[in-house]
Amino acid sequence: VSKQVLEQVLRELQPLCTAEQQFIEKFFQLSQDATELQVLEVSVRTMSSPGQCPSPFNWLPFFFFFFLRLEEPTTQLLSEIFSCLEPELRGFLEVCSKVHPFSCLQVLVTLSDSIFEMLGSSSTLCSSFLNTVLGNMRFLAKSRFNKCIETLCKEIEEAKMPSKMKDRILPSVSLFEEFVNFSEEVFRTARQRGDLHEAHLRLASSVFSSINSLSSANLKVNTDMVMMENFHHIHCFLCQKKIHCLEGKKREAKQKYSEHMEKYVKYLGQPLEKLNHFFEGVKARVAQGVKEEEVSFQLAYSKQELRKVIEKYPGKEVKGALETLYRKIHKDLSPEENLLPVVWHAMEQEFIRQYQEFEDLIQHCYAGSGIAMDFTMEELLSYFNSITLSN
């Protein structure tokens, strides 16, 4: 509504102020074309040359010419005639700011476009009184726009994180999306987007800082999971909007979401926990300088101890542990983000990596012992595939 009202006001003001300015300039002879000014300037110089009689009347053309060269008389007269115009426009901007927190965007775009149209119109003088007034209003609208962005950034960065994350997407992320959607609609046909690009970057940086601050928050759910979901949400949103100035932020969001997904997968635990613990010890001994072929002579990492650990993880037990893990992931993740297939696939890749690492360590440190895992790689893949299909 504020946009429509302002556009109507500007449409009616432009012909009115332009007509009044042209009348004043014509009536008081305050405007001459370039040719007339050059002829008049020559006449003034001739009449004021040293050979002329120093009569006071000889200086009248000079003063008249000097008056013609100035625009101040026109501006001064129009300022008196339209003395209430600028205060009324300022009052209108005040009302707009109370109607909607983002109304300053509509005002800024409307004023900017109006000024561009006036400057591009052959029937409108670039130095017109209205251009000056609208320029002042645009400066005021830009100041309000900057203040709006500063307030939003502060609100996003200082937002308190709820201890119970019922809605996984943070309020700061939702606020960022609301602003971007609104501003993109307002600036859809705007001639300049520089102000908006700068605002988008500032707000995106504040949102990223807000999400990163979760690392020190005392949440009742896994922090990496919440950060993963929020960065994934932003990445999907920016992919949808296709805003050029936020391409870098889109890539950063994807990187962050991948990093926290990796941390979340590790947090989920290791279904082969005792095997992991055993082989971590093996790797530690090797790192300390124990030869691979001598590791099995260590009491805690003997062949007998390895067999005991492997016996605890028959194929049936492993599949059961994976099913339990799947249910936990399903319970943890927000269904709106649809990350369950992605996280489950990452879990599968991590499990395969662990299995291959165990086999390599057995081959190098327990060569010729005949020791092997109780299930094969093919069986492991079938477990994951079966769980995926059944859910």
ChimeraX attribute file (.defattr): number of C-alpha atoms within 10 A of each C-alpha:
attribute: neighborCount
match mode: 1-to-1
recipient: residues
	/A:1	10
	/A:2	19
	/A:3	19
	/A:4	12
	/A:5	11
	/A:6	18
	/A:7	17
	/A:8	11
	/A:9	12
	/A:10	18
	/A:11	12
	/A:12	10
	/A:13	14
	/A:14	17
	/A:15	14
	/A:16	12
	/A:17	19
	/A:18	18
	/A:19	13
	/A:20	16
	/A:21	21
	/A:22	17
	/A:23	13
	/A:24	18
	/A:25	17
	/A:26	12
	/A:27	10
	/A:28	11
	/A:29	13
	/A:30	21
	/A:31	19
	/A:32	14
	/A:33	7
	/A:34	9
	/A:35	9
	/A:36	10
	/A:37	15
	/A:38	12
	/A:39	10
	/A:40	17
	/A:41	15
	/A:42	11
	/A:43	15
	/A:44	20
	/A:45	13
	/A:46	13
	/A:47	18
	/A:48	18
	/A:49	12
	/A:50	9
	/A:51	8
	/A:52	10
	/A:53	11
	/A:54	12
	/A:55	9
	/A:56	7
	/A:57	10
	/A:58	16
	/A:59	15
	/A:60	14
	/A:61	17
	/A:62	18
	/A:63	12
	/A:64	14
	/A:65	17
	/A:66	12
	/A:67	15
	/A:68	18
	/A:69	13
	/A:70	12
	/A:71	15
	/A:72	12
	/A:73	15
	/A:74	19
	/A:75	18
	/A:76	13
	/A:77	15
	/A:78	18
	/A:79	16
	/A:80	9
	/A:81	12
	/A:82	13
	/A:83	12
	/A:84	10
	/A:85	14
	/A:86	16
	/A:87	11
	/A:88	11
	/A:89	16
	/A:90	15
	/A:91	11
	/A:92	15
	/A:93	20
	/A:94	14
	/A:95	13
	/A:96	20
	/A:97	19
	/A:98	11
	/A:99	11
	/A:100	10
	/A:101	13
	/A:102	19
	/A:103	24
	/A:104	26
	/A:105	23
	/A:106	23
	/A:107	28
	/A:108	25
	/A:109	24
	/A:110	21
	/A:111	21
	/A:112	21
	/A:113	17
	/A:114	18
	/A:115	20
	/A:116	13
	/A:117	12
	/A:118	17
	/A:119	16
	/A:120	12
	/A:121	11
	/A:122	9
	/A:123	10
	/A:124	19
	/A:125	16
	/A:126	15
	/A:127	11
	/A:128	20
	/A:129	23
	/A:130	28
	/A:131	21
	/A:132	14
	/A:133	15
	/A:134	18
	/A:135	15
	/A:136	14
	/A:137	21
	/A:138	19
	/A:139	15
	/A:140	17
	/A:141	25
	/A:142	19
	/A:143	14
	/A:144	21
	/A:145	24
	/A:146	17
	/A:147	13
	/A:148	19
	/A:149	20
	/A:150	15
	/A:151	12
	/A:152	20
	/A:153	22
	/A:154	13
	/A:155	15
	/A:156	24
	/A:157	19
	/A:158	12
	/A:159	13
	/A:160	12
	/A:161	17
	/A:162	14
	/A:163	11
	/A:164	11
	/A:165	13
	/A:166	10
	/A:167	10
	/A:168	17
	/A:169	21
	/A:170	21
	/A:171	17
	/A:172	24
	/A:173	21
	/A:174	15
	/A:175	16
	/A:176	20
	/A:177	16
	/A:178	11
	/A:179	18
	/A:180	21
	/A:181	12
	/A:182	16
	/A:183	18
	/A:184	15
	/A:185	12
	/A:186	19
	/A:187	17
	/A:188	11
	/A:189	11
	/A:190	14
	/A:191	11
	/A:192	13
	/A:193	14
	/A:194	10
	/A:195	14
	/A:196	18
	/A:197	14
	/A:198	13
	/A:199	21
	/A:200	20
	/A:201	15
	/A:202	15
	/A:203	24
	/A:204	21
	/A:205	14
	/A:206	22
	/A:207	25
	/A:208	22
	/A:209	13
	/A:210	24
	/A:211	22
	/A:212	16
	/A:213	13
	/A:214	15
	/A:215	14
	/A:216	8
	/A:217	13
	/A:218	13
	/A:219	15
	/A:220	10
	/A:221	14
	/A:222	14
	/A:223	19
	/A:224	21
	/A:225	22
	/A:226	27
	/A:227	27
	/A:228	24
	/A:229	23
	/A:230	24
	/A:231	26
	/A:232	24
	/A:233	20
	/A:234	24
	/A:235	21
	/A:236	15
	/A:237	14
	/A:238	20
	/A:239	14
	/A:240	9
	/A:241	12
	/A:242	11
	/A:243	14
	/A:244	11
	/A:245	14
	/A:246	17
	/A:247	14
	/A:248	10
	/A:249	18
	/A:250	23
	/A:251	14
	/A:252	15
	/A:253	22
	/A:254	17
	/A:255	16
	/A:256	20
	/A:257	24
	/A:258	17
	/A:259	14
	/A:260	20
	/A:261	24
	/A:262	18
	/A:263	15
	/A:264	21
	/A:265	19
	/A:266	12
	/A:267	12
	/A:268	14
	/A:269	11
	/A:270	19
	/A:271	18
	/A:272	19
	/A:273	11
	/A:274	14
	/A:275	20
	/A:276	17
	/A:277	12
	/A:278	17
	/A:279	18
	/A:280	12
	/A:281	15
	/A:282	22
	/A:283	15
	/A:284	11
	/A:285	17
	/A:286	15
	/A:287	11
	/A:288	9
	/A:289	8
	/A:290	14
	/A:291	13
	/A:292	19
	/A:293	13
	/A:294	14
	/A:295	21
	/A:296	21
	/A:297	11
	/A:298	13
	/A:299	10
	/A:300	14
	/A:301	18
	/A:302	14
	/A:303	19
	/A:304	12
	/A:305	14
	/A:306	19
	/A:307	14
	/A:308	11
	/A:309	17
	/A:310	18
	/A:311	11
	/A:312	14
	/A:313	20
	/A:314	12
	/A:315	17
	/A:316	11
	/A:317	13
	/A:318	18
	/A:319	20
	/A:320	14
	/A:321	15
	/A:322	21
	/A:323	16
	/A:324	13
	/A:325	18
	/A:326	21
	/A:327	11
	/A:328	12
	/A:329	19
	/A:330	17
	/A:331	11
	/A:332	14
	/A:333	17
	/A:334	18
	/A:335	10
	/A:336	10
	/A:337	14
	/A:338	11
	/A:339	18
	/A:340	17
	/A:341	12
	/A:342	11
	/A:343	20
	/A:344	18
	/A:345	14
	/A:346	16
	/A:347	24
	/A:348	19
	/A:349	13
	/A:350	15
	/A:351	19
	/A:352	15
	/A:353	11
	/A:354	17
	/A:355	19
	/A:356	12
	/A:357	14
	/A:358	18
	/A:359	15
	/A:360	13
	/A:361	15
	/A:362	23
	/A:363	17
	/A:364	13
	/A:365	21
	/A:366	22
	/A:367	14
	/A:368	9
	/A:369	11
	/A:370	9
	/A:371	16
	/A:372	15
	/A:373	17
	/A:374	15
	/A:375	15
	/A:376	12
	/A:377	12
	/A:378	8
	/A:379	13
	/A:380	18
	/A:381	14
	/A:382	13
	/A:383	19
	/A:384	19
	/A:385	12
	/A:386	12
	/A:387	14
	/A:388	14
	/A:389	7
	/A:390	6
	/A:391	8
